Each structure stands twice: as C-alpha cells, then as structure tokens.
C-alpha cells in the first residue's frame, strides 16, 4: 500500500500531531506522459505553517483532507514520459506520499554522483537560493560591514553567515542553544554567536557583539529578537526579511516597537521577499553555490529523520529548534 499524509484540521496556534492524518491508498500506475515516483527525501520547512491556515498568502493554503506538500527528492521507478527514464532522480514540489505520479511539469532532474541527493533540498535547492539571493540582492553586503543573522543555526541562517564571510563581512549569529553557538563559530566560521535563550538582555548582547553597529540584518525570526537588532542598526542598514518563525503560531499579533521611526532616522531599507521573486537569477546563483561547495568554501548541515511516518513530528520539531541546519526526512 501507499502511505499518504493529509491535513486533518487547521491548527490554532502551534500545530500538533492530530492536525495530520496518515492513510493508505493503492500505489498508482503511470499513464501515458507520466512518471511513477518513489519518495526518497522530504523537506520540512517553517513556511508550511502559513499554508496550513485558510488565509490568502503568496501560496495557496493546503486543503483539508488533501495531501500536504513540500520539496521532495524522488526516484523514477516507471516512466511513460519522453524526458525521464527509470532510475532518474528528480526534485519538485510534491505530495507527502510514498508513491505518486507526475506529468513531469516542474520536475527537475538532479545528479547524486557529485553530491548528496539531499543537498538539492538544502544548499543546492530553495535553502541555498534563499540565502544567497536574499543576502546579495537585498542585503548588498560590502567588505568590512557587520551582518547579523537570526535563526542562524537553521538551514538558511547557516548558509547566509558563510556567504557573508566569503564576501568579507563580520558575521554575528543569533541562535537558541550553546551547542548551536559553538557550531556556528567552529563549523560555519561565524565571528560571534549569541544564545538568545540564556542572554538576559538581547539588545545589549547585540550591541556588545556589534560595537560598530549593524549594517545588514538577515531576519528569519521576527519578534523580540528582531526588535533588539533594529535598535542597533547603522544608517543605510539593509534588512532582508526572510521569515518570522517566532510569530507563526501566534493567535494574536503581539505588539512591539513601531518600526517607522527607526527606519526613517536610519535611512534603512527593510524588504520582505519570497524566493520566487528572483527566479530569473536561479541559474547564476546555483552556479555560484555549486562552485563554492566544490571548492570547500561553504558547507552545510542536515538533521536527518528517518521514516515516512515521522514527517509530521519532524515538522513540529522545527518550532522547538531541534534541527541543526536543514531538517530532512529520509524515507
């Protein structure tokens, strides 16, 4: 049989396991012009939380009693499509199913001979593109500037910091454990890192780590952490807003500092972005990321959870900070 994970009900606040339902279906067969895919790796990402709400956004909400979807690496096990053959590996936005058919639209062939297949869900996929293009297109880093990254121990944050170092910035990461602080400084070469959970005054901690102020703030979390960083920005600071994970499960939007006076007096630029905004730049960005990866100028971290049934729990664990780098489920 073919296991499938459905959205069982819409969460109120933080999602729980009962918001998902696992069912069994028959394994489908490929029709003319289709391929039959076997899921190998599933990406779980914080932004999926927004799609569980019945609200208009940049991507349509998931439908109740329909399969969840995310980035997936799959193997072609049967092909009736001229562009794919049995044994090909592909990536795409696919359903949380062990087996599924596709007409090939939006599927990308990937090659696991030079790198791990799972890397196409991370450093060589949306994660790497988000980090590279968000930082370079909006952050516009210059040598000698100070870059602060929140959610620095996560999939995007670890890559942003490394790119910042390559481009000559001083890089400070904000994360949620001493273990991740050590990892950021040792493996990912951040200059400094702050554990926001043990710091009594995050605003002062940022000021101490950034005595010359903050030129670029790559924001993955929003909330009080971002309030503290904004209090330390320099004139003409650039603030790419990639995510707001601290607010995704809030049932009411909490009040915080009014940003307009800060942005006004600092002549700062804050811009939210969705990676699709820069789709025409994907090929050049992937070429650069691949080059850095081959030259060992950049590395990546993965938290691998095994087992199809564990996909929902792996997703929930993101909101507890249990991942180091990219959270991936291996089937």
C-alpha positions as CSV (number, residue, x, y, z in Angstrom):
1,X,0.0,0.0,0.0
2,X,0.9,3.7,-0.4
3,X,1.0,5.8,2.7
4,X,-0.2,9.4,2.4
5,X,-0.2,12.3,4.9
6,X,-3.2,14.6,4.8
7,X,-4.0,17.9,6.5
8,X,-6.6,16.7,9.0
9,X,-7.5,20.0,10.6
10,X,-6.2,23.6,10.7
11,X,-4.1,24.4,13.7
12,X,-5.0,27.0,16.2
13,X,-1.7,28.2,17.5
14,X,1.1,25.7,17.5
15,X,0.4,22.6,15.3
16,X,0.0,19.2,16.9
17,X,0.3,15.7,15.5
18,X,-3.5,15.3,15.4
19,X,-3.6,18.1,12.7
20,X,-2.2,15.4,10.4
21,X,-3.6,12.1,9.3
22,X,-1.9,9.1,7.7
23,X,-4.0,7.0,5.3
24,X,-3.3,4.1,3.0
25,X,-4.0,4.2,-0.7
26,X,-3.2,1.9,-3.6
27,X,0.1,2.6,-5.4
28,X,-0.8,4.5,-8.6
29,X,0.3,3.5,-12.1
30,X,1.9,5.8,-14.6
31,X,-0.3,6.7,-17.6
32,X,1.0,7.9,-21.0
33,X,3.0,11.1,-20.4
34,X,3.5,10.4,-16.7
35,X,6.2,9.0,-14.4
36,X,5.7,7.0,-11.2
37,X,7.8,8.4,-8.4
38,X,9.1,6.9,-5.2
39,X,9.8,9.4,-2.5
40,X,13.3,9.4,-1.1
41,X,13.7,12.6,0.9
42,X,11.2,15.1,2.2
43,X,11.9,18.7,3.1
44,X,10.0,20.2,6.1
45,X,10.1,23.9,6.4
46,X,8.7,26.6,8.7
47,X,6.8,28.4,5.9
48,X,4.5,25.4,5.6
49,X,2.8,26.5,8.8
50,X,1.3,29.5,7.0
51,X,-0.2,27.3,4.3
52,X,-2.0,25.3,7.0
53,X,-4.1,28.4,7.6
54,X,-7.1,29.2,5.5
55,X,-5.8,32.6,4.6
56,X,-4.7,34.3,1.4
57,X,-0.9,34.5,1.0
58,X,1.8,34.2,-1.6
59,X,1.0,30.4,-1.9
60,X,-2.5,28.9,-1.7
61,X,-3.5,27.2,1.6
62,X,-3.4,23.5,1.9
63,X,-6.8,21.9,1.5
64,X,-8.3,19.9,4.4
65,X,-8.2,16.1,3.8
66,X,-5.8,16.6,0.9
67,X,-2.1,15.7,1.0
68,X,0.5,18.1,2.4
69,X,3.2,19.2,0.0
70,X,6.8,20.3,0.2
71,X,10.1,19.9,-1.6
72,X,10.8,16.3,-2.3
73,X,13.6,14.2,-3.9
74,X,12.2,11.1,-5.7
75,X,13.3,8.3,-7.9
76,X,11.6,7.5,-11.2
77,X,10.6,3.8,-11.0
78,X,8.4,3.8,-14.1
79,X,8.3,6.2,-17.0
80,X,5.9,6.8,-19.8
81,X,7.3,10.3,-20.3
82,X,9.9,11.1,-23.0
83,X,12.0,13.3,-20.8
84,X,12.5,10.9,-18.0
85,X,13.7,7.3,-17.7
86,X,13.6,4.7,-14.9
87,X,16.3,5.4,-12.4
88,X,16.4,9.1,-12.8
89,X,16.4,11.2,-9.6
90,X,14.2,14.4,-9.6
91,X,13.2,17.2,-7.3
92,X,10.0,19.1,-7.1
93,X,7.1,20.3,-5.0
94,X,5.3,17.1,-4.5
95,X,2.7,15.5,-2.1
96,X,3.6,13.7,1.2
97,X,3.1,10.3,-0.4
98,X,5.4,7.3,-0.6
99,X,4.5,6.9,-4.3
100,X,2.8,9.3,-6.7
101,X,2.6,10.0,-10.4
102,X,3.6,13.3,-12.2
103,X,3.2,14.6,-15.7
104,X,6.8,15.9,-15.4
105,X,5.8,19.6,-15.1
106,X,8.1,21.5,-12.7
107,X,10.2,18.3,-12.1
108,X,14.0,18.9,-12.2
109,X,16.5,16.1,-12.7
110,X,19.2,16.0,-10.1
111,X,22.5,14.2,-10.0
112,X,23.7,12.5,-6.9
113,X,27.1,11.4,-8.3
114,X,29.0,14.6,-7.1
115,X,27.0,15.5,-4.0
116,X,24.4,14.0,-1.7
117,X,20.9,13.9,-3.2
118,X,19.5,15.6,-0.1
119,X,21.6,18.7,-0.8
120,X,19.1,19.6,-3.6
121,X,16.6,20.3,-0.8
122,X,19.1,22.4,1.0
123,X,22.3,24.1,-0.1
124,X,21.6,23.5,-3.8
125,X,17.9,24.0,-3.6
126,X,15.5,26.6,-2.2
127,X,17.5,26.9,1.0
128,X,20.7,27.9,-0.7
129,X,18.9,30.2,-3.2
130,X,17.0,31.9,-0.4
131,X,20.2,32.6,1.5
132,X,22.3,33.7,-1.5
133,X,19.7,35.9,-3.3
134,X,18.2,37.4,-0.1
135,X,21.6,38.4,1.1
136,X,23.1,39.6,-2.2
137,X,20.1,41.2,-3.8
138,X,18.6,42.9,-0.7
139,X,21.4,42.9,1.9
140,X,24.0,44.0,-0.7
141,X,27.0,43.2,1.6
142,X,30.2,45.1,1.3
143,X,33.6,44.1,2.7
144,X,34.1,45.2,6.3
145,X,30.4,45.5,7.1
146,X,28.6,43.8,10.0
147,X,26.0,41.2,9.2
148,X,23.6,39.8,11.9
149,X,21.7,36.7,11.2
150,X,18.8,35.5,13.3
151,X,17.7,31.8,13.2
152,X,21.4,31.4,12.5
153,X,21.5,27.7,13.3
154,X,18.8,26.9,10.8
155,X,19.0,25.8,7.2
156,X,19.0,29.3,5.7
157,X,20.9,31.0,8.5
158,X,23.9,28.8,8.4
159,X,24.3,29.5,4.7
160,X,23.7,33.2,5.0
161,X,26.5,33.5,7.5
162,X,29.0,31.6,5.4
163,X,28.2,33.7,2.3
164,X,28.7,36.8,4.4
165,X,32.1,35.7,5.5
166,X,33.1,34.9,1.8
167,X,32.1,38.4,0.9
168,X,34.2,40.0,3.6
169,X,31.6,40.7,6.4
170,X,31.9,40.4,10.1
171,X,29.1,37.9,10.9
172,X,27.2,37.5,14.1
173,X,24.6,34.8,14.6
174,X,21.7,34.6,17.0
175,X,20.5,31.1,17.9
176,X,18.9,29.1,20.7
177,X,21.4,26.8,22.3
178,X,25.1,26.8,23.4
179,X,25.6,23.8,21.2
180,X,24.5,25.8,18.1
181,X,26.6,28.8,19.3
182,X,29.7,26.5,19.2
183,X,28.7,25.0,15.9
184,X,28.2,28.4,14.3
185,X,31.7,29.5,15.3
186,X,33.6,26.3,14.6
187,X,31.9,24.8,11.5
188,X,30.4,27.8,9.9
189,X,33.1,30.3,10.8
190,X,30.8,33.0,12.3
191,X,32.8,35.6,14.2
192,X,30.4,35.6,17.1
193,X,27.2,34.0,18.2
194,X,24.6,34.8,20.8
195,X,22.3,32.3,22.6
196,X,19.1,34.3,23.0
197,X,17.7,31.8,25.5
198,X,20.4,32.4,28.0
199,X,21.0,36.1,27.4
200,X,19.3,38.4,29.8
201,X,19.4,41.5,27.6
202,X,19.4,40.6,23.9
203,X,19.6,44.3,22.9
204,X,22.8,44.8,24.9
205,X,24.2,41.4,23.7
206,X,23.8,42.6,20.1
207,X,25.4,45.9,20.9
208,X,28.4,44.2,22.6
209,X,28.9,41.8,19.6
210,X,28.5,44.6,17.1
211,X,30.3,47.6,18.6
212,X,30.3,49.4,15.2
213,X,26.6,48.8,14.7
214,X,24.7,46.5,12.3
215,X,24.8,47.2,8.6
216,X,22.8,44.1,7.4
217,X,20.2,42.2,9.4
218,X,19.0,38.9,7.7
219,X,15.8,38.3,9.6
220,X,14.5,34.8,9.9
221,X,12.5,35.1,13.2
222,X,10.9,38.5,13.8
223,X,9.6,39.3,17.3
224,X,11.7,40.5,20.2
225,X,15.0,39.3,18.7
226,X,14.4,41.5,15.7
227,X,13.3,44.4,17.9
228,X,16.7,44.1,19.6
229,X,18.7,44.0,16.4
230,X,16.8,47.0,14.9
231,X,17.8,49.1,17.9
232,X,21.4,48.6,16.9
233,X,21.3,49.3,13.1
234,X,23.5,51.8,11.4
235,X,22.5,54.5,8.9
236,X,21.6,53.0,5.5
237,X,21.2,49.5,7.0
238,X,19.6,46.8,4.8
239,X,17.2,44.3,6.3
240,X,16.1,41.3,4.2
241,X,13.0,39.8,5.9
242,X,13.1,36.0,5.1
243,X,10.8,34.7,7.8
244,X,9.1,35.3,11.1
245,X,9.1,31.9,12.8
246,X,8.6,33.4,16.3
247,X,5.2,34.7,15.2
248,X,3.9,31.8,13.0
249,X,2.0,30.1,15.8
250,X,0.6,33.3,17.5
251,X,-3.1,33.5,17.6
252,X,-2.9,37.3,18.0
253,X,-0.2,39.6,16.6
254,X,1.8,40.8,19.6
255,X,2.6,44.5,19.9
256,X,6.2,45.6,19.5
257,X,8.2,48.7,18.8
258,X,6.9,50.9,16.0
259,X,9.5,50.4,13.2
260,X,8.9,53.6,11.1
261,X,10.9,56.0,13.3
262,X,13.8,53.6,13.3
263,X,13.7,53.1,9.6
264,X,13.3,56.8,9.0
265,X,16.0,58.1,11.2
266,X,18.5,55.4,10.0
267,X,17.5,55.8,6.3
268,X,17.2,52.0,6.4
269,X,15.7,49.6,3.9
270,X,13.5,46.7,5.1
271,X,12.2,44.4,2.4
272,X,10.4,41.1,2.7
273,X,10.9,38.6,-0.1
274,X,9.8,35.3,-1.5
275,X,12.4,33.3,-3.3
276,X,10.3,33.2,-6.4
277,X,10.8,37.0,-6.7
278,X,14.3,36.2,-8.0
279,X,13.5,33.2,-10.2
280,X,15.4,34.6,-13.2
281,X,18.6,34.7,-11.1
282,X,18.4,31.0,-10.1
283,X,20.8,29.6,-12.7
284,X,23.6,32.0,-11.8
285,X,23.0,31.6,-8.1
286,X,23.1,27.8,-8.3
287,X,26.3,28.0,-10.4
288,X,28.0,30.1,-7.7
289,X,26.8,28.0,-4.8
290,X,27.9,24.8,-6.6
291,X,31.4,26.4,-7.2
292,X,31.8,27.3,-3.5
293,X,30.6,23.9,-2.4
294,X,33.2,22.1,-4.7
295,X,35.9,24.5,-3.5
296,X,35.1,23.8,0.1
297,X,34.4,27.5,0.7
298,X,30.9,26.6,2.0
299,X,29.4,23.6,3.8
300,X,26.0,22.6,5.0
301,X,24.4,20.8,7.9
302,X,21.5,18.5,7.9
303,X,19.3,16.9,10.6
304,X,18.1,13.7,9.1
305,X,15.0,12.0,10.5
306,X,14.2,8.5,9.1
307,X,10.8,7.1,8.3
308,X,7.7,8.4,6.4
309,X,5.5,8.3,9.5
310,X,7.9,10.7,11.2
311,X,7.4,13.6,8.7
312,X,4.8,15.5,10.9
313,X,6.9,15.2,14.0
314,X,10.0,16.4,12.2
315,X,7.9,19.5,11.0
316,X,6.8,20.2,14.6
317,X,10.4,19.9,15.9
318,X,11.3,22.9,13.7
319,X,9.4,25.1,16.1
320,X,11.3,23.7,19.1
321,X,14.7,24.4,17.4
322,X,15.6,20.7,17.3
323,X,17.2,21.0,13.9
324,X,20.8,21.9,13.1
325,X,20.7,23.2,9.6
326,X,18.3,21.7,7.1
327,X,15.6,19.4,8.5
328,X,15.0,16.5,6.1
329,X,13.1,13.2,6.4
330,X,14.6,10.2,4.7
331,X,12.1,7.6,3.6
